[in-house]
Amino acid sequence: MGIYREIERLLIYGLKKELFTEDDKIFVRNSLLDILNLDSYEEIREEELKLLEKEELETPTEILNNILNYAYENKVLESNTPVYRDLLDTKIMAALMPRPSEVIRKFNEKYNLSKKEATDYFYKLSKACDYIRTDRIAQNMVWKSKTQYGDIDITINLSKPEKDPKAIAAAKNLPQGNYPKCLLCKENVGYKGRLNHPARQNLRIIPLILSDERWYLQYSPYSYYNEHCIVFSDKHEPMKITKKTFDRLLEFVEKFPHYFIGSNADLPIVGGSILTHDHYQGGAYEFPMNKAEDICKFNFNDISLSIVKWPLTVLRLKGKDRQKISELANKLLEHWRNYTDEEAGVYAETNNEKHNTITPIARREKDLFVLDLVLRNNRTSEEHPDGIFHPHKELHHIKKENIGLIEVLGLAVLPARLKDEMEMLKPYLLGEKVNIYEDEVMKIHGDWCHEIQKKHTNINKDNVDEIIRDEIGEVFTKVLEHCGVLKINDTKAIERYLDSLKLIINN
């Protein structure tokens, strides 16, 4: 493998993906030589160059892997492990990137012609520069599972690199970093990264104004769905659900009607993984919850208000006037913050700790604004120390982590360990192995394994994979049901809640 050939391949790739122009080529080449500690350059033969120009690569992964292998062999790369490789390949791709101001200028030019064309450009750029790790995302296991609520989406997340023991050990000796303050701060743009913070030299962000405040749009490097984007505040301030949240979400879908956007709840257990920086997630994807049907519906002030058939309690607001929707949503939020139903086990507050909040999601249906408000409660008990309205212990073998925005919408993001455990489960289901409780890894699935065997009398090699996938879908449905605060089959609890709603709405 000739390093100069790989550099030339990367230059051709960058030109084809419009990361830079022919006028930039010499500058970019010299930047790559600098990164790889090379003092000179060997020209590629014309015949070889013509062959390289015929290549049509979707991502630069193959080229980068070859360059990184060279870098390790020639002591440019300290360690041939994922964290170190990611730090260097991001630095390499940064050499091909346009300046942030150029990306913003081009985005705005396209936005003035077509909102979708603007996001198409920005998404294409974020993939081409390998900020969105397309090849890794393709490793994820994805399928749909039929449930009483409709099909739900299941993903076993294999895209994020595994923990790097050498990097973890080295990071312990590093001083505690406070720049950038978190993974969502604007200061990440162009940041070189370190062993305990990913490199972001190829990150670009687009400034937005939402509710007269500065926010930014970027894409997620490990997308869970199409055009998975993140919208984050200019300020490093904690997550907080207020009327301004509804205003921003609805204004965003006015600016980008082809995207949805939602916010994680603002309390531990029911919130997302980052509560320290206010942010939302969006994209171009129709989630299972979007298709949920109304189970009851009434109108108020030109707004349709319904509860939908979904494992969690979802209030759906529809109307043409986003200001009116936001005002009603705020009424519903304030009401829920103080709502207690002892019979349903819902307490707004215990020991001066507030428990009720909302996960809001906004989208468009033609000229209508749609705002879904998902009721959440983070109370714990002795029996359920991880959360009463959280996956209970008997489901932790499949999912123990917080149920955030994406999963509320019906897309399960399950841990990578399940890929191997699904394979290891097969011989037990097929009767080739008997005592699953003697297996240190698989014993957590023991009770579930026996339930599957009782339910399916004819498990064989042809259907075992499908059965396992379907049963995982059923478990995730139960996970969502555990998170439902007012169960849709508890008609009395729903009626009590609706009666209380009508009182506040009419005031």
C-alpha positions in Angstrom: 0.0 0.0 0.0 1.6 3.3 -1.1 0.7 6.2 1.2 0.9 8.7 -1.6 -1.6 6.6 -3.6 -4.0 6.7 -0.6 -3.5 10.5 -0.2 -4.4 10.9 -3.8 -7.5 8.7 -3.4 -8.6 10.9 -0.5 -8.1 14.0 -2.5 -10.2 12.6 -5.4 -12.9 11.5 -2.9 -13.0 15.0 -1.4 -13.3 16.7 -4.7 -16.1 14.4 -5.8 -18.0 15.0 -2.5 -17.5 18.8 -2.9 -15.7 19.1 0.4 -13.2 21.5 -1.4 -12.5 22.7 -4.9 -9.7 22.1 -7.4 -8.2 25.5 -6.3 -7.8 24.0 -2.8 -6.2 20.7 -3.8 -2.5 21.6 -3.3 -3.3 23.2 0.1 -5.2 20.2 1.2 -2.5 17.8 0.0 0.2 19.7 1.9 -2.0 19.7 5.1 -2.3 15.9 4.8 1.5 15.6 4.4 2.0 17.7 7.5 -0.4 15.5 9.5 1.5 12.3 8.4 5.0 13.8 9.0 5.9 13.6 5.3 8.3 16.1 3.8 7.7 15.4 0.1 5.2 13.9 -2.3 5.5 11.3 -5.1 3.3 11.9 -8.1 0.9 9.1 -9.1 1.3 7.6 -12.6 -1.3 8.9 -15.1 -2.7 5.4 -15.7 -3.1 4.8 -11.9 -4.7 8.2 -11.5 -7.3 7.4 -14.2 -8.2 4.2 -12.3 -8.6 6.0 -9.0 -10.8 8.7 -10.6 -13.3 5.9 -11.6 -13.8 4.9 -8.0 -17.2 5.8 -6.6 -16.9 5.6 -2.8 -19.8 6.4 -0.6 -17.5 6.9 2.5 -13.8 7.5 3.0 -13.6 4.6 5.5 -11.5 2.2 3.3 -9.0 5.0 2.5 -8.8 6.2 6.1 -8.2 2.7 7.4 -5.2 2.3 5.0 -3.8 5.7 6.0 -4.2 4.9 9.7 -2.5 1.5 9.3 0.4 3.4 7.6 0.4 5.9 10.4 0.7 3.2 13.1 3.4 1.4 11.2 5.4 4.6 10.9 4.9 5.8 14.5 2.6 8.7 13.6 -0.2 7.0 15.5 0.6 6.2 19.1 -1.7 3.2 19.5 -3.7 1.2 17.0 -6.9 1.2 19.1 -10.3 2.8 18.3 -10.0 6.0 20.3 -6.5 6.9 19.0 -7.6 6.0 15.4 -10.7 8.2 15.7 -8.6 11.1 16.9 -6.3 10.9 13.9 -8.9 10.1 11.2 -10.9 13.1 12.3 -7.8 15.3 12.1 -7.2 14.0 8.6 -10.8 14.6 7.4 -10.6 18.1 8.9 -8.0 19.0 6.3 -10.6 18.5 3.6 -13.3 20.6 5.3 -14.6 24.0 4.3 -14.5 26.7 7.0 -17.6 27.0 9.2 -18.5 30.4 7.7 -18.5 28.9 4.2 -20.8 26.0 5.3 -23.2 28.5 7.0 -23.2 30.8 3.9 -23.9 28.0 1.5 -26.7 26.5 3.8 -28.4 29.9 4.0 -28.2 30.4 0.2 -29.8 27.1 -0.3 -32.4 27.7 2.4 -33.6 30.8 0.6 -34.4 28.7 -2.4 -35.6 25.5 -0.7 -35.6 24.5 3.0 -35.2 20.8 2.2 -32.3 21.6 -0.3 -30.5 23.3 2.6 -30.7 20.3 5.0 -29.9 17.9 2.1 -26.7 19.8 1.5 -25.7 19.9 5.2 -26.6 16.2 5.7 -24.6 15.2 2.6 -21.6 17.2 3.8 -21.8 15.7 7.3 -21.8 12.2 5.9 -19.1 12.9 3.2 -16.6 14.2 5.8 -17.2 11.1 8.0 -18.6 13.1 10.9 -21.7 10.9 10.5 -20.1 7.5 10.8 -22.1 5.9 8.0 -20.2 2.6 7.8 -20.5 2.0 11.6 -24.2 2.9 11.6 -24.7 0.2 8.9 -23.5 -2.4 11.4 -26.6 -1.8 13.6 -29.2 -4.6 13.7 -32.6 -3.2 12.7 -36.0 -4.8 12.4 -39.7 -4.1 12.9 -41.9 -6.0 15.4 -45.7 -6.2 15.3 -47.6 -5.2 18.5 -51.1 -4.2 19.5 -50.0 -0.6 19.1 -48.7 -1.2 15.5 -45.3 -2.0 14.3 -42.4 -0.7 16.5 -38.8 -0.3 15.4 -36.0 -2.3 17.1 -32.3 -1.4 16.9 -29.3 -3.1 18.5 -26.8 -0.4 18.6 -23.4 -1.6 17.3 -22.1 1.6 15.8 -20.4 3.3 18.7 -16.9 2.0 19.3 -16.3 -0.2 22.3 -14.5 1.1 25.3 -10.7 1.3 24.6 -8.9 0.0 27.8 -5.6 1.7 26.9 -7.4 5.1 26.3 -9.3 4.6 29.6 -6.1 4.0 31.5 -4.3 6.9 29.9 -7.3 9.2 30.5 -7.0 8.6 34.2 -3.7 10.5 34.2 -5.1 13.5 32.3 -6.2 16.6 34.2 -10.0 17.0 34.4 -11.0 18.8 31.3 -13.6 21.6 31.3 -13.3 22.7 27.7 -15.6 22.2 25.9 -18.0 22.0 28.9 -19.9 19.1 27.3 -20.4 17.3 24.0 -23.1 19.7 23.0 -21.3 23.1 23.5 -20.6 25.1 20.4 -16.9 25.1 21.3 -16.7 21.5 20.0 -16.6 22.9 16.4 -13.0 22.2 15.3 -11.9 20.9 18.6 -9.0 18.4 18.3 -10.3 16.0 21.0 -8.5 14.1 23.7 -8.6 10.6 25.1 -11.8 11.3 27.1 -13.4 13.7 24.6 -14.0 12.9 20.9 -12.3 14.9 18.1 -14.7 17.3 16.4 -12.5 19.0 13.7 -14.9 17.9 11.0 -18.0 19.1 12.9 -20.0 22.0 11.4 -23.0 23.7 13.0 -25.7 26.0 11.6 -26.9 28.9 13.7 -30.7 29.3 14.1 -32.9 31.8 15.9 -35.6 30.2 17.9 -37.8 32.3 20.2 -35.4 35.2 19.7 -32.5 33.1 21.1 -29.4 31.6 19.3 -29.5 27.9 18.8 -27.6 25.6 16.5 -28.3 22.7 14.2 -26.0 19.7 13.7 -26.3 16.0 12.9 -25.7 13.1 15.2 -22.5 11.2 14.5 -24.2 7.9 15.3 -27.7 8.3 13.8 -30.5 6.1 15.0 -32.8 7.1 12.1 -32.8 9.1 8.9 -31.2 12.6 9.2 -31.0 12.4 12.9 -30.2 15.9 13.9 -29.5 17.8 17.2 -30.6 21.3 17.9 -28.8 22.8 20.9 -28.7 26.1 22.9 -26.0 28.6 22.5 -25.7 28.6 26.3 -24.6 25.7 28.5 -27.7 25.6 30.6 -29.6 22.6 32.0 -32.6 21.0 30.2 -35.9 22.6 31.2 -39.4 22.1 29.8 -41.3 25.4 29.7 -43.6 27.3 27.4 -40.5 28.4 25.6 -39.7 24.8 24.8 -43.0 24.5 23.0 -42.5 27.8 21.2 -39.1 26.7 20.0 -40.2 23.3 18.8 -43.1 24.6 16.9 -41.0 27.4 15.4 -38.4 24.9 14.3 -41.0 22.8 12.4 -42.2 26.0 10.8 -38.7 26.7 9.6 -38.1 23.0 8.6 -41.6 21.5 7.9 -40.0 18.3 6.6 -38.4 17.5 10.0 -39.8 16.5 13.3 -38.2 17.7 16.6 -38.6 16.7 20.2 -37.1 17.2 23.6 -36.2 14.7 26.3 -37.8 15.3 29.6 -36.0 17.5 32.1 -35.8 15.1 35.1 -33.5 12.2 35.9 -34.7 8.6 35.1 -37.2 9.8 32.5 -34.8 12.3 30.8 -32.0 11.8 28.3 -28.3 11.1 28.9 -27.3 14.8 28.8 -29.4 17.0 31.1 -26.8 19.7 31.6 -27.2 21.3 28.2 -30.6 22.2 26.7 -31.1 20.5 23.4 -33.6 18.7 21.1 -33.4 15.9 18.6 -35.1 15.9 15.2 -34.9 14.5 11.7 -36.8 13.1 8.7 -38.4 10.0 10.0 -41.9 8.7 10.7 -41.9 7.0 14.0 -44.4 4.3 15.1 -46.0 6.7 17.6 -46.9 9.1 14.8 -49.3 6.5 13.4 -51.0 5.9 16.7 -54.8 6.3 16.6 -57.0 8.5 18.8 -58.9 6.8 21.6 -60.7 9.9 22.7 -60.8 13.4 21.2 -62.3 16.9 21.7 -61.8 20.4 20.4 -60.8 23.5 22.1 -60.2 27.0 20.6 -59.6 25.6 17.1 -57.3 23.0 18.5 -57.9 19.2 18.3 -56.9 17.5 21.6 -56.8 13.7 21.8 -55.3 10.9 23.8 -53.8 8.2 21.5 -53.5 4.5 21.6 -49.9 4.1 22.8 -48.2 2.4 25.8 -47.3 5.8 27.3 -49.9 8.5 28.0 -49.8 10.8 24.9 -51.8 14.0 24.5 -51.9 15.1 20.8 -52.6 18.7 19.9 -53.3 19.7 16.3 -54.1 23.1 14.8 -53.0 25.8 12.3 -52.0 28.4 14.9 -48.8 27.5 16.6 -49.1 30.2 19.3 -52.5 28.8 20.4 -51.0 25.3 20.5 -48.1 26.5 22.6 -50.4 28.3 25.1 -52.6 25.2 25.5 -49.5 23.0 25.9 -48.3 25.2 28.6 -51.6 24.9 30.5 -51.4 21.2 30.2 -47.7 21.2 31.4 -48.6 23.3 34.5 -51.6 21.1 35.2 -49.5 17.9 34.9 -46.7 19.2 37.1 -49.2 19.4 40.0 -51.4 16.4 39.1 -51.7 13.6 41.6 -53.8 10.4 41.3 -53.2 8.2 44.3 -55.3 5.3 42.8 -53.0 5.3 39.8 -49.9 5.6 41.9 -49.1 9.1 40.5 -47.8 11.7 42.9 -46.7 15.1 41.7 -44.4 15.5 44.7 -42.9 13.6 47.6 -40.5 14.9 50.2 -40.3 18.2 48.4 -39.2 16.5 45.2 -41.1 17.2 42.0 -41.8 14.1 39.8 -44.1 15.1 36.9 -42.8 16.4 33.6 -43.4 16.0 29.8 -41.6 14.7 26.7 -42.8 17.0 23.9 -42.5 16.2 20.1 -43.5 18.6 17.3 -44.1 17.9 13.6 -46.2 19.1 10.7 -49.1 17.5 8.9 -49.5 19.6 5.8 -50.7 23.0 7.1 -51.3 21.7 10.6 -48.9 21.8 13.5 -48.9 18.7 15.6 -47.5 18.7 19.2 -47.4 15.4 21.2 -47.1 15.7 24.9 -46.0 12.5 26.6 -46.7 12.4 30.4 -43.7 11.3 32.5 -43.1 10.6 36.2 -39.8 9.8 37.8 -40.9 8.6 41.3 -39.0 5.6 42.8 -39.9 3.1 45.5 -38.3 0.3 47.5 -39.7 -2.2 45.1 -38.7 -0.2 42.0 -35.5 1.8 43.0 -34.7 2.5 39.3 -38.2 4.1 38.8 -41.8 3.1 39.2 -42.6 4.3 35.6 -39.4 2.8 34.2 -38.5 -0.7 32.9 -38.9 -3.0 35.9 -36.2 -5.4 37.0 -37.7 -8.5 35.1 -37.1 -6.6 31.9 -33.5 -5.4 32.6 -32.1 -8.4 30.7 -33.2 -6.6 27.6 -33.4 -3.0 28.6 -32.4 -1.2 31.8 -31.4 2.2 30.6 -33.5 5.4 30.6 -36.3 5.5 28.1 -35.8 8.8 26.3 -37.3 10.7 23.4 -36.4 8.2 20.6 -37.7 5.2 22.5 -40.9 7.0 23.6 -41.6 7.4 19.9 -41.3 3.7 19.4 -37.7 3.1 18.3 -35.9 0.8 20.7 -32.2 1.4 21.1 -30.9 -1.8 22.7 -27.4 -2.6 24.0 -24.8 -4.1 21.8 -24.4 -7.1 24.1 -27.7 -8.5 22.8 -26.2 -9.3 19.4 -24.0 -12.1 20.9 -26.6 -13.0 23.5 -29.2 -13.6 20.8 -26.9 -16.2 19.2 -26.1 -17.7 22.6 -29.8 -18.1 23.4 -30.5 -20.2 20.3 -29.1 -23.6 21.5 -31.1 -23.3 24.7 -34.3 -22.6 22.8 -33.5 -25.5 20.4 -32.9 -27.9 23.3 -29.2 -28.4 22.5 -28.3 -26.9 25.9 -30.5 -27.4 29.0 -29.5 -25.5 32.1 -29.3 -21.8 31.1 -28.9 -20.8 34.8 -25.4 -22.3 34.9 -24.2 -19.9 32.1 -22.8 -16.8 33.8 -23.6 -14.6 30.8 -27.0 -16.1 29.8 -28.6 -16.8 33.2 -30.2 -13.3 33.1 -32.3 -14.6 30.2 -33.3 -17.8 32.0 -36.9 -17.0 32.9 -37.5 -15.4 29.5 -36.0 -18.4 27.7 -38.5 -20.7 29.5 -41.4 -18.4 28.7 -40.5 -18.5 25.0 -40.3 -22.3 25.1 -43.7 -22.6 26.7 -45.2 -20.1 24.2 -43.7 -21.7 21.0 -44.1 -25.4 20.8 -42.3 -25.8 17.5 -39.0 -23.9 17.7 -36.5 -25.0 15.0 -33.5 -23.7 13.2 -35.6 -22.2 10.5 -37.7 -20.0 12.8 -35.6 -19.5 15.9 -34.2 -16.1 14.7 -37.6 -14.7 13.9 -39.0 -15.9 17.2 -36.2 -14.2 19.2 -36.7 -10.9 17.3 -40.5 -11.0 17.9 -40.0 -11.8 21.6 -37.5 -8.9 21.9 -40.2 -6.7 20.4 -42.7 -7.9 23.0 -40.3 -7.2 25.8 -39.7 -3.7 24.5 -43.5 -3.2 24.3 -43.7 -4.1 28.0 -40.8 -1.7 28.7 -42.9 1.1 27.2 -46.0 0.0 29.1 -44.1 0.2 32.3 -43.2 3.8 31.5 -46.9 4.7 30.9 -48.0 6.8 33.8 -51.8 6.6 33.1 -52.4 3.2 31.5 -54.7 3.4 28.5 -56.5 0.3 29.7 -57.2 1.9 33.1 -60.3 3.7 31.9 -61.1 5.2 35.3 -57.7 6.8 35.6 -58.0 8.3 32.1 -61.5 9.6 32.9 -60.3 11.2 36.1 -57.5 12.9 34.2 -59.8 14.0 31.4 -62.3 15.5 33.9 -59.5 17.5 35.5 -58.3 18.6 32.1 -61.6 20.0 31.0 -61.7 22.1 34.2 -58.4 23.8 33.5 -58.9 24.1 29.7 -62.2 25.9 30.1 -60.8 28.4 32.7 
